[in-house]
């Protein structure tokens, strides 16, 4: 699903670029164009991944360089300010403290027939930011040179570093845009000359931070480079997602926690390198189903619920393991706290329900279904010790409590 989010984002950027540079329309200049571009993009990504991890890694390295160039181009453009009246008419006025103060305040509007609020914006913003943090966490072995010697220290360091880098990057871009671009503008030079380009009461506004999804390209010193950077970021993330899903299916199938027809079938490998072609096919079909939705906000809402459900499960599992203390459970992170895991799990569920109660209920039902499948089958695996330990912990706690009650009862009788 995250792959489809990146593909649709990429497709929207391509569509905007086609309109701006030549006014090209494939079918309707809208949702069907996004579907066509998204389908072609997904086939291209599948082909790259099918060639092997070597080509996928090289492609991501090239895209990283492009993204850094685009980011530098964006910062440079914000310092240079608008170069034409057309840019000013679209709301780009350069750095202004007064503009930053104005944009700093909340100002939610109706978009796609829905009144926006903090939660609706969070549901769209959350998947993109959290995936970036996950990808930065993956480089912990490069950024913390002691990974091979002590992964218990390297992984938390990499995670914290990822959170810091991504938070600064996202906040920096948002602040730069807020300090240089107005919330709404007509985009008409004549309105700029007579001072009405920011008046959306008497004019129709299609530009500004509210309406222009390509505001970063507007601010950049060289707009086309920003589009290329957007393509690189979207395709890099989509490539990573498309590779990780089949690998995850392989691991789940190997654990044999679920019936063969449910998961094991997809994890079967072929050839000397045991490539999971079935898992790749499943990933492609699933991603394509969401690409055909072709609405970024809808896909982001669904992904937010699934990510939050994952966080809830991880934190509840950590809390549970901390209580029963199975052999081998020795958390070494300095700031680890059992009750913080419980609190984070509860907050994740609460956020799911605030974003969309029906979607949250469906997600929870799906999670419970998979849990009950594992519980009913009770497969013999390395996870059995946790269940046994949990049962023994409950028995011991009950026995201890019973003994205390009996002791107090006897004391009271005397």
VOPAGU-2260 file (C-alpha; in pm, 1 decimal, decimal comma):
REM VOPAGU-2260
SITE   aa  ch    i         X         Y         Z
SITE  UNK   A    0       0,0       0,0       0,0
SITE  UNK   A    1     283,0     239,5      75,5
SITE  UNK   A    2     426,5     158,6    -266,5
SITE  UNK   A    3      95,1     263,0    -422,8
SITE  UNK   A    4      98,1     586,9    -219,6
SITE  UNK   A    5     437,5     679,4    -364,2
SITE  UNK   A    6     335,7     575,9    -715,9
SITE  UNK   A    7      18,2     787,6    -703,9
SITE  UNK   A    8     215,5    1082,7    -564,6
SITE  UNK   A    9     463,5    1042,0    -848,4
SITE  UNK   A   10     180,2    1018,9   -1102,5
SITE  UNK   A   11      19,7    1339,3    -974,4
SITE  UNK   A   12     353,3    1520,2   -1006,8
SITE  UNK   A   13     393,1    1392,8   -1365,0
SITE  UNK   A   14      40,1    1503,5   -1446,9
SITE  UNK   A   15     103,0    1852,6   -1305,6
SITE  UNK   A   16     428,6    1880,7   -1499,3
SITE  UNK   A   17     258,2    1773,2   -1822,9
SITE  UNK   A   18      -7,3    2041,9   -1776,9
SITE  UNK   A   19     244,7    2313,7   -1689,1
SITE  UNK   A   20     492,5    2235,4   -1964,7
SITE  UNK   A   21     281,9    2192,6   -2276,2
SITE  UNK   A   22     -71,0    2135,7   -2145,9
SITE  UNK   A   23     -55,9    1764,7   -2231,8
SITE  UNK   A   24    -363,1    1556,3   -2140,1
SITE  UNK   A   25    -376,6    1178,7   -2188,9
SITE  UNK   A   26    -749,0    1110,4   -2136,8
SITE  UNK   A   27    -921,5    1355,3   -1906,5
SITE  UNK   A   28    -641,6    1545,6   -1735,0
SITE  UNK   A   29    -764,7    1402,6   -1405,9
SITE  UNK   A   30    -799,9    1074,7   -1222,0
SITE  UNK   A   31    -779,4     851,0   -1530,0
SITE  UNK   A   32    -451,9    1011,1   -1636,0
SITE  UNK   A   33    -315,9     935,8   -1288,5
SITE  UNK   A   34    -424,7     572,6   -1325,1
SITE  UNK   A   35    -250,6     537,4   -1661,2
SITE  UNK   A   36      73,5     697,7   -1541,1
SITE  UNK   A   37      59,3     495,2   -1217,6
SITE  UNK   A   38      13,2     165,9   -1402,9
SITE  UNK   A   39     311,7     234,3   -1629,9
SITE  UNK   A   40     521,5     339,5   -1329,1
SITE  UNK   A   41     434,1      27,3   -1130,7
SITE  UNK   A   42     526,7    -196,6   -1425,2
SITE  UNK   A   43     862,0     -14,0   -1449,4
SITE  UNK   A   44     925,8     -61,6   -1076,1
SITE  UNK   A   45     837,2    -431,0   -1103,3
SITE  UNK   A   46    1084,4    -470,4   -1390,2
SITE  UNK   A   47    1366,1    -304,8   -1192,2
SITE  UNK   A   48    1298,5    -524,5    -888,6
SITE  UNK   A   49    1278,9    -832,3   -1111,2
SITE  UNK   A   50    1632,4    -767,2   -1237,1
SITE  UNK   A   51    1765,8    -814,1    -885,8
SITE  UNK   A   52    1869,7    -627,1    -571,7
SITE  UNK   A   53    2191,6    -503,2    -734,8
SITE  UNK   A   54    2006,6    -290,5    -990,1
SITE  UNK   A   55    1750,9    -176,5    -734,7
SITE  UNK   A   56    2030,3     -57,4    -502,0
SITE  UNK   A   57    2209,6     127,3    -782,6
SITE  UNK   A   58    1886,0     295,2    -883,9
SITE  UNK   A   59    1825,0     414,5    -526,9
SITE  UNK   A   60    2180,6     552,9    -499,2
SITE  UNK   A   61    2129,7     760,3    -814,4
SITE  UNK   A   62    1792,6     882,3    -689,3
SITE  UNK   A   63    1942,1     986,2    -354,8
SITE  UNK   A   64    2189,2    1215,1    -533,6
SITE  UNK   A   65    1903,8    1363,8    -738,3
SITE  UNK   A   66    1697,0    1424,2    -423,0
SITE  UNK   A   67    1985,1    1608,8    -253,3
SITE  UNK   A   68    2031,1    1825,6    -563,1
SITE  UNK   A   69    1657,9    1904,1    -570,1
SITE  UNK   A   70    1655,8    1990,4    -198,7
SITE  UNK   A   71    1950,7    2226,8    -245,7
SITE  UNK   A   72    1770,9    2378,0    -544,9
SITE  UNK   A   73    1462,2    2438,8    -327,8
SITE  UNK   A   74    1656,5    2615,7     -52,0
SITE  UNK   A   75    1848,1    2825,4    -306,8
SITE  UNK   A   76    1525,1    2932,1    -477,5
SITE  UNK   A   77    1367,6    3035,1    -147,4
SITE  UNK   A   78    1665,5    3265,0     -80,3
SITE  UNK   A   79    1662,6    3411,0    -432,8
SITE  UNK   A   80    1291,6    3494,3    -414,4
SITE  UNK   A   81    1047,7    3531,7    -706,7
SITE  UNK   A   82    1207,0    3601,9   -1044,5
SITE  UNK   A   83     891,4    3688,2   -1241,8
SITE  UNK   A   84     554,8    3853,1   -1186,6
SITE  UNK   A   85     389,1    3521,6   -1268,7
SITE  UNK   A   86     554,6    3363,1    -964,2
SITE  UNK   A   87     440,9    3650,6    -742,7
SITE  UNK   A   88      87,6    3620,4    -878,3
SITE  UNK   A   89      89,6    3253,5    -773,8
SITE  UNK   A   90     169,9    3352,4    -414,4
SITE  UNK   A   91     551,1    3326,4    -398,8
SITE  UNK   A   92     665,3    3656,2    -245,2
SITE  UNK   A   93     994,7    3558,2     -78,7
SITE  UNK   A   94    1084,4    3549,5     289,6
SITE  UNK   A   95     855,6    3753,2     512,5
SITE  UNK   A   96     820,5    3745,1     890,5
SITE  UNK   A   97     465,4    3879,6     865,6
SITE  UNK   A   98     374,6    3602,6     619,4
SITE  UNK   A   99     527,5    3339,1     847,9
SITE  UNK   A  100     328,1    3472,8    1143,7
SITE  UNK   A  101       8,6    3461,1     939,0
SITE  UNK   A  102      69,0    3109,2     807,1
SITE  UNK   A  103     174,9    2983,8    1149,6
SITE  UNK   A  104    -183,6    3012,1    1274,4
SITE  UNK   A  105    -436,5    2734,2    1197,1
SITE  UNK   A  106    -650,9    2798,1     890,8
SITE  UNK   A  107    -837,5    2485,1     785,1
SITE  UNK   A  108   -1058,6    2497,0     476,3
SITE  UNK   A  109   -1292,7    2271,3     281,6
SITE  UNK   A  110   -1105,9    2039,0      43,2
SITE  UNK   A  111   -1273,6    1777,6    -177,4
SITE  UNK   A  112   -1603,6    1852,4      -5,2
SITE  UNK   A  113   -1468,3    1788,7     345,6
SITE  UNK   A  114   -1382,7    2039,7     616,5
SITE  UNK   A  115   -1022,5    1973,7     711,6
SITE  UNK   A  116    -886,3    1963,6    1066,5
SITE  UNK   A  117    -573,7    1850,5    1248,1
SITE  UNK   A  118    -667,6    1481,6    1229,2
SITE  UNK   A  119    -739,1    1480,9     854,7
SITE  UNK   A  120    -408,4    1655,9     784,3
SITE  UNK   A  121    -229,0    1417,1    1020,6
SITE  UNK   A  122    -370,0    1113,6     838,6
SITE  UNK   A  123    -218,0    1234,2     509,8
SITE  UNK   A  124     111,6    1356,7     652,8
SITE  UNK   A  125     173,8    1059,8     882,7
SITE  UNK   A  126     247,1     782,1     627,4
SITE  UNK   A  127     502,7     985,1     433,0
SITE  UNK   A  128     692,2    1099,8     742,2
SITE  UNK   A  129     688,6     766,3     922,3
SITE  UNK   A  130     806,4     574,1     616,0
SITE  UNK   A  131    1098,5     815,6     583,7
SITE  UNK   A  132    1191,5     744,2     944,3
SITE  UNK   A  133    1174,6     369,0     879,2
SITE  UNK   A  134    1403,7     403,2     579,5
SITE  UNK   A  135    1651,5     615,9     775,1
SITE  UNK   A  136    1645,8     357,4    1054,4
SITE  UNK   A  137    1752,9      98,0     800,4
SITE  UNK   A  138    2087,8     272,3     756,8
SITE  UNK   A  139    2176,0     240,9    1127,0
SITE  UNK   A  140    2459,7       3,6    1041,8
SITE  UNK   A  141    2617,8     274,8     824,8
SITE  UNK   A  142    2564,4     574,7    1051,0
SITE  UNK   A  143    2659,0     403,5    1378,7
SITE  UNK   A  144    2987,7     232,1    1312,9
SITE  UNK   A  145    2947,1     -18,8    1595,7
SITE  UNK   A  146    2658,1    -215,8    1438,8
SITE  UNK   A  147    2857,2    -538,5    1398,9
SITE  UNK   A  148    2998,2    -511,8    1750,8
SITE  UNK   A  149    2683,0    -404,4    1932,4
SITE  UNK   A  150    2354,8    -385,6    1734,7
SITE  UNK   A  151    2166,4    -326,9    2062,2
SITE  UNK   A  152    2323,1      19,5    2071,7
SITE  UNK   A  153    2342,1      81,1    1698,1
SITE  UNK   A  154    1973,0      27,2    1621,4
SITE  UNK   A  155    1838,8     270,9    1887,6
SITE  UNK   A  156    2100,7     526,3    1780,2
SITE  UNK   A  157    2002,6     483,6    1416,7
SITE  UNK   A  158    1633,6     516,9    1502,4
SITE  UNK   A  159    1684,4     834,0    1706,6
SITE  UNK   A  160    1907,1     980,8    1435,5
SITE  UNK   A  161    1641,0     896,9    1175,1
SITE  UNK   A  162    1371,9    1073,2    1379,4
SITE  UNK   A  163    1591,6    1382,7    1420,7
SITE  UNK   A  164    1694,8    1403,7    1052,5
SITE  UNK   A  165    1344,6    1344,5     915,4
SITE  UNK   A  166    1178,9    1579,8    1163,6
SITE  UNK   A  167    1422,6    1861,3    1081,3
SITE  UNK   A  168    1381,2    1801,9     706,2
SITE  UNK   A  169    1000,5    1798,1     708,7
SITE  UNK   A  170     969,9    2088,1     951,7
SITE  UNK   A  171    1229,6    2286,7     756,5
SITE  UNK   A  172    1043,5    2250,6     426,1
SITE  UNK   A  173     711,7    2342,1     591,4
SITE  UNK   A  174     858,4    2652,9     757,6
SITE  UNK   A  175    1030,9    2768,4     436,8
SITE  UNK   A  176     705,6    2733,1     241,6
SITE  UNK   A  177     510,7    2911,5     515,6
SITE  UNK   A  178     761,3    3199,4     515,3
SITE  UNK   A  179     766,3    3248,1     137,0
SITE  UNK   A  180     428,4    3145,6     -11,0
SITE  UNK   A  181      81,0    3281,5      68,2
SITE  UNK   A  182    -204,5    3048,5     153,8
SITE  UNK   A  183    -408,9    3139,3    -154,7
SITE  UNK   A  184    -358,5    3333,9    -475,6
SITE  UNK   A  185    -528,6    3370,7    -812,7
SITE  UNK   A  186    -215,8    3323,6   -1023,6
SITE  UNK   A  187    -322,9    3605,4   -1259,1
SITE  UNK   A  188     -65,3    3880,1   -1324,0
SITE  UNK   A  189    -335,5    4144,3   -1382,6
SITE  UNK   A  190    -472,8    4075,1   -1034,9
SITE  UNK   A  191    -121,3    4119,0    -895,2
SITE  UNK   A  192     -86,9    4458,7   -1061,0
SITE  UNK   A  193    -415,0    4586,8    -919,5
SITE  UNK   A  194    -355,2    4424,3    -579,5
SITE  UNK   A  195    -636,1    4166,1    -586,7
SITE  UNK   A  196    -438,7    3846,3    -650,7
SITE  UNK   A  197    -474,5    3745,4    -284,2
SITE  UNK   A  198    -844,8    3831,4    -260,4
SITE  UNK   A  199   -1028,5    3500,6    -290,3
SITE  UNK   A  200   -1363,3    3653,1    -198,3
SITE  UNK   A  201   -1415,0    3815,5    -536,3
SITE  UNK   A  202   -1173,8    3597,2    -736,7
SITE  UNK   A  203   -1120,8    3224,4    -779,4
SITE  UNK   A  204    -794,0    3111,8    -621,5
SITE  UNK   A  205    -617,4    2805,4    -761,1
SITE  UNK   A  206    -267,9    2871,5    -629,6
SITE  UNK   A  207     -95,4    2915,0    -295,3
SITE  UNK   A  208     -29,0    2660,3     -21,7
SITE  UNK   A  209    -397,5    2565,9      -5,8
SITE  UNK   A  210    -439,5    2470,3    -369,5
SITE  UNK   A  211    -102,5    2429,3    -542,0
SITE  UNK   A  212      49,7    2084,6    -479,9
SITE  UNK   A  213     363,0    2198,2    -664,5
SITE  UNK   A  214     443,3    2492,1    -435,5
SITE  UNK   A  215     794,5    2354,5    -381,7
SITE  UNK   A  216     857,8    2366,3    -757,7
SITE  UNK   A  217     737,0    2727,7    -755,8
SITE  UNK   A  218     986,3    2821,0    -483,4
SITE  UNK   A  219    1278,5    2628,9    -636,6
SITE  UNK   A  220    1546,5    2810,3    -836,0
SITE  UNK   A  221    1491,6    2572,8   -1129,5
SITE  UNK   A  222    1141,4    2423,6   -1124,1
SITE  UNK   A  223    1200,8    2116,5   -1345,0
SITE  UNK   A  224    1475,8    1994,9   -1110,4
SITE  UNK   A  225    1221,7    1988,2    -827,7
SITE  UNK   A  226     996,0    1765,5   -1038,2
SITE  UNK   A  227    1290,1    1532,8   -1102,7
SITE  UNK   A  228    1362,7    1527,0    -728,2
SITE  UNK   A  229     997,8    1446,3    -657,9
SITE  UNK   A  230    1013,8    1160,9    -907,8
SITE  UNK   A  231    1334,5    1032,3    -748,6
SITE  UNK   A  232    1190,6    1042,9    -395,0
SITE  UNK   A  233     867,7     869,5    -494,6
SITE  UNK   A  234    1034,3     600,9    -705,6
SITE  UNK   A  235    1305,6     535,1    -446,0
SITE  UNK   A  236    1045,2     479,3    -174,7
SITE  UNK   A  237     826,9     271,1    -406,2
SITE  UNK   A  238    1124,4      51,0    -501,0
SITE  UNK   A  239    1207,0     -10,6    -133,9
SITE  UNK   A  240     846,2     -94,4     -54,1
SITE  UNK   A  241     810,1    -325,2    -353,5
SITE  UNK   A  242    1122,0    -518,9    -250,4
SITE  UNK   A  243    1038,5    -541,6     121,0
SITE  UNK   A  244     685,0    -682,5      81,0
SITE  UNK   A  245     788,6   -1009,3     -93,7
SITE  UNK   A  246    1072,1   -1050,1     157,8
SITE  UNK   A  247     825,0   -1008,9     444,2
SITE  UNK   A  248     589,1   -1265,1     291,6
SITE  UNK   A  249     882,9   -1507,2     265,1
SITE  UNK   A  250     967,1   -1468,4     633,9
SITE  UNK   A  251     605,6   -1510,5     747,6
SITE  UNK   A  252     568,2   -1818,1     527,1
SITE  UNK   A  253     889,6   -1968,4     669,4
SITE  UNK   A  254     757,9   -1930,2    1026,5
SITE  UNK   A  255     451,4   -2139,9     930,8
SITE  UNK   A  256     227,9   -1945,1    1165,4
SITE  UNK   A  257     -51,2   -1938,5     907,0
SITE  UNK   A  258    -199,2   -2210,0     682,6
SITE  UNK   A  259     -17,9   -2279,0     356,3
SITE  UNK   A  260    -310,6   -2160,4     145,2
SITE  UNK   A  261    -315,2   -1826,7     328,0
SITE  UNK   A  262      53,3   -1726,6     331,4
SITE  UNK   A  263     277,9   -2022,9     256,7
SITE  UNK   A  264     163,7   -2039,6    -105,6
SITE  UNK   A  265     292,5   -1687,6    -169,3
SITE  UNK   A  266     628,9   -1749,5      -2,9
SITE  UNK   A  267     736,6   -2036,1    -230,9
SITE  UNK   A  268    1070,9   -1969,3    -402,6
SITE  UNK   A  269    1194,9   -2067,4    -748,1
SITE  UNK   A  270    1534,8   -2126,2    -905,5
SITE  UNK   A  271    1883,6   -2148,9    -753,4
SITE  UNK   A  272    1840,0   -1818,3    -569,7
SITE  UNK   A  273    1494,4   -1917,7    -442,8
SITE  UNK   A  274    1324,3   -1604,0    -576,6
SITE  UNK   A  275     967,6   -1555,5    -444,7
SITE  UNK   A  276     795,5   -1488,7    -777,8
SITE  UNK   A  277     452,5   -1556,4    -627,9
SITE  UNK   A  278     516,9   -1297,7    -357,8
SITE  UNK   A  279     621,3   -1046,8    -624,2
SITE  UNK   A  280     301,2   -1117,8    -818,1
SITE  UNK   A  281      89,4   -1072,7    -504,1
SITE  UNK   A  282     267,6    -744,2    -425,2
SITE  UNK   A  283     211,8    -618,4    -779,4
SITE  UNK   A  284    -161,2    -698,9    -777,3
SITE  UNK   A  285    -211,7    -546,4    -431,5
SITE  UNK   A  286     -20,8    -229,6    -522,5
SITE  UNK   A  287    -208,2    -201,9    -852,0
SITE  UNK   A  288    -544,3    -223,8    -673,9
SITE  UNK   A  289    -459,2      83,0    -466,3
SITE  UNK   A  290    -292,7     268,1    -754,5
SITE  UNK   A  291    -623,6     245,5    -942,7
SITE  UNK   A  292    -791,8     435,0    -656,4
SITE  UNK   A  293    -572,3     723,4    -775,9
SITE  UNK   A  294    -662,4     949,3    -482,0
SITE  UNK   A  295    -366,3    1028,4    -259,6
SITE  UNK   A  296    -568,8    1136,0      45,4
SITE  UNK   A  297    -781,9     818,5      44,5
SITE  UNK   A  298    -479,3     589,1      15,2
SITE  UNK   A  299    -297,0     784,5     287,0
SITE  UNK   A  300    -593,4     745,4     524,0
SITE  UNK   A  301    -594,5     366,5     476,9
SITE  UNK   A  302    -218,4     341,3     522,3
SITE  UNK   A  303    -228,4     556,9     836,7
SITE  UNK   A  304    -470,7     312,8     997,3
SITE  UNK   A  305    -253,5      13,8     910,1
SITE  UNK   A  306      64,7     179,9    1034,5
SITE  UNK   A  307    -102,6     278,9    1360,2
SITE  UNK   A  308    -237,1     -75,6    1398,9
SITE  UNK   A  309     118,1    -204,6    1351,5
SITE  UNK   A  310     251,4      34,9    1615,3
SITE  UNK   A  311     -25,1     -67,0    1853,3
SITE  UNK   A  312      58,2    -436,5    1807,7
SITE  UNK   A  313     430,5    -376,3    1852,3
SITE  UNK   A  314     381,1    -177,2    2170,3
SITE  UNK   A  315     121,7    -412,6    2319,8
SITE  UNK   A  316     349,8    -706,9    2237,9
SITE  UNK   A  317     645,4    -532,7    2401,3
SITE  UNK   A  318     434,8    -455,2    2707,4
SITE  UNK   A  319     315,9    -816,4    2726,5
SITE  UNK   A  320     667,5    -959,6    2693,8
SITE  UNK   A  321     795,5    -715,7    2957,5
SITE  UNK   A  322     533,9    -841,1    3201,8
SITE  UNK   A  323     598,0   -1213,2    3155,1
SITE  UNK   A  324     977,2   -1174,0    3111,2
SITE  UNK   A  325    1059,8   -1477,3    2892,7
SITE  UNK   A  326    1413,9   -1611,8    2877,1
SITE  UNK   A  327    1623,9   -1390,7    2652,6
SITE  UNK   A  328    1417,6   -1075,9    2706,1
SITE  UNK   A  329    1674,8    -826,6    2831,1
SITE  UNK   A  330    1605,4    -478,3    2688,4
SITE  UNK   A  331    1928,0    -278,3    2702,0
SITE  UNK   A  332    1801,7      57,9    2577,3
SITE  UNK   A  333    1861,1     310,4    2852,9
SITE  UNK   A  334    1524,5     485,0    2826,5
SITE  UNK   A  335    1304,9     178,3    2774,4
SITE  UNK   A  336     990,7     175,7    2988,0
SITE  UNK   A  337     727,0     -97,9    3008,1
SITE  UNK   A  338     437,2     136,5    3077,5
SITE  UNK   A  339     536,8     372,1    2797,9
SITE  UNK   A  340     481,8      81,0    2558,3
SITE  UNK   A  341     128,6      34,9    2694,0
SITE  UNK   A  342      55,4     408,2    2668,2
SITE  UNK   A  343     184,1     426,3    2309,0
SITE  UNK   A  344     -28,6     126,6    2212,3
SITE  UNK   A  345    -340,3     290,9    2356,9
SITE  UNK   A  346    -261,1     621,2    2182,5
SITE  UNK   A  347    -217,3     439,6    1850,2
SITE  UNK   A  348    -563,6     283,3    1879,7
SITE  UNK   A  349    -711,0     619,9    1979,9
SITE  UNK   A  350    -554,7     788,8    1674,2
SITE  UNK   A  351    -694,9     517,2    1448,0
SITE  UNK   A  352   -1044,8     584,6    1575,3
SITE  UNK   A  353   -1008,9     960,9    1549,3
SITE  UNK   A  354    -895,6     937,8    1186,1
SITE  UNK   A  355   -1179,7     709,2    1078,2
SITE  UNK   A  356   -1387,6     499,4    1316,1
SITE  UNK   A  357   -1528,7     261,6    1047,8
SITE  UNK   A  358   -1183,1     204,3     896,6
SITE  UNK   A  359   -1036,2     150,3    1244,0
SITE  UNK   A  360   -1302,7    -108,6    1328,7
SITE  UNK   A  361   -1238,7    -296,6    1003,7
SITE  UNK   A  362    -862,1    -287,3    1063,8
SITE  UNK   A  363    -899,9    -417,1    1420,2
SITE  UNK   A  364   -1131,6    -694,2    1296,4
SITE  UNK   A  365    -872,4    -802,8    1037,9
SITE  UNK   A  366    -596,1    -803,0    1300,2
SITE  UNK   A  367    -812,0   -1009,0    1538,0
SITE  UNK   A  368    -887,0   -1254,5    1256,7
SITE  UNK   A  369    -518,4   -1320,2    1192,3
SITE  UNK   A  370    -450,0   -1344,6    1566,1
SITE  UNK   A  371    -728,3   -1598,5    1614,5
SITE  UNK   A  372    -598,8   -1803,0    1320,9
SITE  UNK   A  373    -259,5   -1831,2    1491,9
SITE  UNK   A  374    -419,9   -1898,7    1830,4
SITE  UNK   A  375    -648,6   -2169,3    1689,8
SITE  UNK   A  376    -375,5   -2347,3    1494,3
SITE  UNK   A  377    -117,1   -2322,4    1777,0
SITE  UNK   A  378     176,0   -2397,4    1543,3
SITE  UNK   A  379     496,2   -2529,3    1698,1
SITE  UNK   A  380     742,0   -2244,8    1661,5
SITE  UNK   A  381     988,4   -2029,8    1847,8
SITE  UNK   A  382     695,8   -1815,9    1965,6
SITE  UNK   A  383     553,4   -2099,5    2174,4
SITE  UNK   A  384     782,0   -2015,2    2466,9
SITE  UNK   A  385     622,1   -1673,2    2496,8
SITE  UNK   A  386     271,2   -1821,4    2517,1
SITE  UNK   A  387     382,0   -2084,9    2767,9
SITE  UNK   A  388     564,8   -1827,7    2974,0
SITE  UNK   A  389     258,6   -1604,1    2971,0
SITE  UNK   A  390      33,2   -1886,0    3092,5
SITE  UNK   A  391     280,9   -1982,0    3364,2
SITE  UNK   A  392     306,1   -1617,9    3469,9
SITE  UNK   A  393     -72,1   -1594,5    3506,9
SITE  UNK   A  394     -80,7   -1921,7    3704,7
SITE  UNK   A  395     200,0   -1809,6    3937,1
SITE  UNK   A  396      40,3   -1468,3    3989,8
SITE  UNK   A  397    -296,1   -1630,3    4066,5
SITE  UNK   A  398    -136,1   -1874,2    4309,7
SITE  UNK   A  399      54,1   -1594,7    4482,3
SITE  UNK   A  400    -261,4   -1383,6    4510,3
SITE  UNK   A  401    -457,2   -1683,3    4641,4
SITE  UNK   A  402    -192,8   -1747,0    4905,8
SITE  UNK   A  403    -205,8   -1387,7    5022,0
SITE  UNK   A  404    -585,4   -1394,6    5044,0
SITE  UNK   A  405    -575,9   -1716,2    5250,3
SITE  UNK   A  406    -313,1   -1567,4    5480,2
SITE  UNK   A  407    -519,2   -1252,8    5540,6
SITE  UNK   A  408    -832,5   -1461,0    5597,8
SITE  UNK   A  409    -653,1   -1675,4    5857,7
SITE  UNK   A  410    -513,1   -1369,1    6031,7
SITE  UNK   A  411    -859,7   -1214,0    6044,5
SITE  UNK   A  412   -1006,6   -1528,5    6195,6
SITE  UNK   A  413    -756,7   -1520,4    6482,8
